[in-house]
Amino acid sequence: MRTALFFLAAAAVVVAAPLLGPAAYAGKPAMPVTRADLRGVNFVENCRFTHRAPDDPIVFPGQPGASHDHSFVANATTDAFSTFGSLRAGATTCRRAADTAAYWMPTLLQGTNPVLPTYRRGTLAPVHTFPNGLEMIAGDSKAMEAQDLRITYWNCGVLAGVPPSSTVPTCPNVHGSFLRLHVRFPDCWDGQNLDSADHKSHMAYALRGECPSTHPVAVPAIELIYRYPTLGGSEFSLSSMGQFSAHADFFNAWNPGQLKRLVNGCLNALVHCGQANP
């Protein structure tokens, strides 16, 4: 099973400072970047599913078995005891060996049987790379009602014609149709803390392309898109409880130099890299 992780460009900027065009990186006068300029700017990562476990090194560090069941991707060593150092030393299933970060989400259940996913990830254009060891969670694992569709939603793929939904849809049995769950991470950092008590307060979402003054550092806005080998239906639920509790965790353990090269060479340079390197 392969996993596709997409880093996409977006209009996330440092407060009071416009994003600079690619000319700025070539020593030429810079022109402000518009949101239209960011369309299609990306680099693509491909990884495989690694393992399942009731562990969460962000919410329950050092407490194996304390969490609901998670499905992990990329770093094969992720467990309750993971640290930045252990992840950097661990093996990755990503095509780019530099991506030793850990990504995980609640396991999708059909009755009591887990359905293991394929993932995609998309990031909006950042100004800065993630700091080493940054941890964050997007979505609400305890949600009992619909969450903001700008943060998480279900659908059935591009070709199925099913609009974003707060509950698991029944996807049409047509070519290219499959159940997908989207979770979007915040793209602004407070510039100081690698984590916070709720694993969210040190991060914020950009508004109309600008970061709030409390979180002035623009970082890649990751969108994880979980692709499940099923057409969905009302009988499905997440291991975190029900269909509304979608969320995802990110623990940054990228090779810093390689991530910076991709961010500057693809996202900040407004280049569609896909799976190629800049």
C-alpha positions in Angstrom: 0.0 0.0 0.0 1.5 3.4 -1.1 0.9 6.7 0.5 1.0 10.0 -1.4 1.8 13.1 0.7 1.3 16.4 -1.1 2.9 19.7 -0.1 0.8 22.4 -1.7 1.5 26.2 -1.8 -0.9 28.6 -0.2 -1.3 32.2 0.7 0.3 31.9 4.2 2.4 35.0 5.0 4.4 36.5 7.9 2.3 39.3 9.4 3.0 42.7 7.9 5.3 41.1 5.3 4.3 40.0 1.8 5.4 36.7 0.4 8.2 37.4 -2.1 8.3 36.1 -5.6 11.1 33.8 -7.0 13.1 36.8 -8.2 13.9 37.6 -4.5 15.8 34.3 -4.3 17.8 35.2 -7.4 18.9 38.6 -6.0 16.4 40.6 -8.1 13.8 43.1 -7.0 10.8 41.1 -5.6 7.2 41.5 -6.6 4.4 40.7 -4.1 2.9 37.3 -4.7 -0.8 37.0 -5.2 -2.9 34.1 -4.2 -3.4 33.2 -7.8 0.4 32.8 -8.2 0.3 30.0 -5.6 -2.1 27.8 -7.5 -0.5 24.4 -8.3 2.8 25.1 -6.5 3.7 22.0 -4.7 6.1 19.1 -4.0 4.9 15.6 -3.6 6.0 13.0 -1.1 5.2 9.3 -1.4 5.2 6.9 1.6 3.7 3.7 2.8 1.6 2.7 5.7 3.8 1.3 8.5 1.8 0.0 11.4 -1.1 0.3 13.8 -0.9 0.8 17.6 -2.8 2.3 20.5 0.0 4.8 21.0 0.3 8.6 20.7 3.7 10.2 21.4 2.1 13.7 21.4 -0.9 13.2 23.7 0.3 10.2 25.7 4.2 10.4 25.6 5.8 7.4 27.3 2.4 5.7 27.9 2.1 2.8 25.5 -1.4 1.5 25.0 -3.0 4.6 26.5 -4.5 6.0 23.2 -7.2 4.8 20.8 -5.9 2.9 17.9 -3.9 4.9 15.3 -2.6 4.1 11.8 0.9 5.4 11.3 2.6 6.4 8.1 6.2 7.3 7.0 8.4 6.6 10.1 8.4 2.9 10.9 9.6 3.4 14.5 6.8 5.7 15.8 5.6 4.7 19.2 4.7 6.2 22.6 8.4 6.8 23.3 9.2 8.6 20.1 11.4 11.8 20.2 12.9 14.0 17.5 16.1 12.1 17.9 14.6 8.6 17.7 12.5 9.6 14.6 15.5 11.1 12.8 17.4 7.8 13.4 14.4 5.7 12.4 13.6 4.1 9.0 11.1 5.8 6.7 8.8 4.3 4.1 8.9 7.6 2.1 10.6 7.8 -1.2 12.6 10.8 0.0 14.7 9.4 2.8 14.9 12.8 4.3 11.2 12.6 5.4 11.5 10.8 8.7 8.6 12.7 10.2 5.7 10.8 11.8 2.1 11.1 10.7 -0.8 9.3 12.2 -4.6 9.3 12.5 -7.4 7.2 14.1 -7.9 3.9 12.4 -11.1 3.6 10.3 -13.3 0.8 11.5 -16.0 -1.1 9.7 -17.8 -2.8 12.6 -14.7 -4.0 14.5 -12.4 -4.5 11.5 -9.8 -1.9 10.7 -9.6 -0.5 7.2 -6.0 0.6 6.5 -5.7 3.8 4.5 -3.6 5.4 1.8 -2.6 9.0 2.6 -2.0 12.2 0.7 -0.7 15.4 2.2 -0.8 19.0 0.9 1.0 22.1 2.3 0.3 25.7 1.5 3.3 27.9 0.5 5.3 28.7 3.7 7.9 31.3 4.5 9.7 29.1 7.0 10.3 25.4 7.4 9.0 23.6 10.4 11.2 23.8 13.5 12.9 20.6 14.6 10.6 18.6 16.8 7.4 20.6 16.2 4.3 18.7 17.3 0.7 19.6 16.5 -2.8 18.2 16.2 -5.5 19.2 13.8 -9.2 18.4 14.3 -11.0 17.3 17.5 -10.8 13.7 18.7 -13.7 14.2 21.1 -16.1 15.9 18.6 -19.7 14.7 19.0 -21.0 17.0 16.2 -19.8 18.3 12.9 -16.5 20.1 12.8 -15.6 23.1 10.6 -15.4 21.7 7.0 -12.4 24.0 6.5 -10.5 21.7 8.9 -11.8 18.3 8.2 -14.3 16.6 5.9 -15.2 13.4 4.1 -15.7 13.0 0.4 -15.3 10.4 -2.4 -12.5 11.7 -4.6 -12.3 14.1 -7.5 -14.4 12.2 -10.0 -17.2 11.0 -7.8 -19.1 14.3 -7.6 -19.8 14.0 -3.8 -19.5 17.3 -1.9 -17.6 17.6 1.4 -19.5 16.1 4.2 -19.2 15.9 8.0 -20.3 12.2 8.0 -19.1 9.2 6.0 -20.9 9.3 2.6 -21.8 6.3 0.6 -19.6 6.8 -2.5 -21.0 5.9 -6.0 -19.5 2.8 -7.5 -17.8 4.6 -10.4 -14.2 4.9 -11.7 -12.1 7.0 -9.4 -14.6 6.9 -6.5 -13.3 5.9 -3.0 -13.7 7.2 0.5 -11.4 10.0 1.5 -11.0 11.9 4.8 -9.3 15.3 4.7 -7.6 17.0 7.7 -5.9 20.4 7.4 -3.3 21.5 9.8 -2.7 25.2 10.9 -0.1 27.1 9.0 1.0 29.8 11.5 3.4 29.2 14.5 3.9 31.3 17.6 7.7 31.2 16.9 8.5 29.9 20.4 6.9 26.7 21.5 7.3 23.3 19.8 4.1 22.1 21.6 1.4 23.4 23.9 -0.8 21.8 26.6 -3.6 21.2 24.2 -1.2 20.5 21.3 -2.9 23.3 19.3 -2.5 26.7 21.0 1.0 27.3 19.7 -0.4 27.1 16.2 -3.1 29.0 14.3 -4.7 29.1 10.9 -4.0 31.9 8.5 -6.9 34.2 7.6 -7.0 35.5 4.0 -3.3 34.6 3.6 -2.0 36.3 6.7 -0.9 34.9 10.0 -2.3 36.6 13.2 0.1 38.7 15.2 0.1 36.1 18.0 1.4 33.5 15.6 3.5 35.5 13.2 5.6 32.7 11.6 4.1 31.1 8.5 4.9 27.4 8.1 3.8 24.7 5.7 0.1 24.1 6.1 -0.2 20.3 5.8 -3.4 18.7 4.4 -3.6 15.0 5.0 -5.9 13.2 2.7 -6.6 9.6 3.8 -7.7 7.4 0.9 -9.5 4.3 2.1 -10.1 1.2 -0.1 -13.9 1.3 0.4 -17.0 3.1 -0.8 -17.9 4.1 2.8 -21.4 4.1 4.3 -23.1 4.6 7.7 -21.5 1.5 9.2 -18.1 3.0 9.3 -16.6 4.8 12.3 -13.2 6.1 13.6 -11.4 4.4 16.5 -11.6 7.8 18.3 -15.4 7.5 18.4 -18.0 8.0 15.7 -17.7 9.8 12.4 -17.2 13.4 13.7 -14.0 12.9 15.6 -11.6 13.1 12.7 -8.2 14.5 13.6 -4.5 13.9 12.7 -1.1 14.3 14.4 2.2 15.5 13.0 5.6 15.2 14.7 8.3 16.9 12.6 11.5 14.9 12.1 12.5 15.9 8.6 16.1 16.3 7.7 16.3 20.1 8.2 18.5 20.8 5.2 16.6 18.7 2.8 13.2 20.1 3.9 14.6 23.7 3.5 15.7 22.9 0.0 12.3 21.6 -1.0 10.5 24.5 0.7 12.6 27.2 -0.9 13.2 25.4 -4.2 9.5 24.5 -4.8 7.1 26.4 -2.6 8.8 29.8 -2.1 10.1 29.7 -5.7 6.5 29.1 -6.9 7.5 25.9 -8.7 5.4 22.8 -9.3 7.9 20.2 -8.3 5.6 17.2 -7.9 7.8 14.2 -7.0 10.9 15.8 -8.5 13.5 17.6 -6.5 14.2 21.3 -7.2 
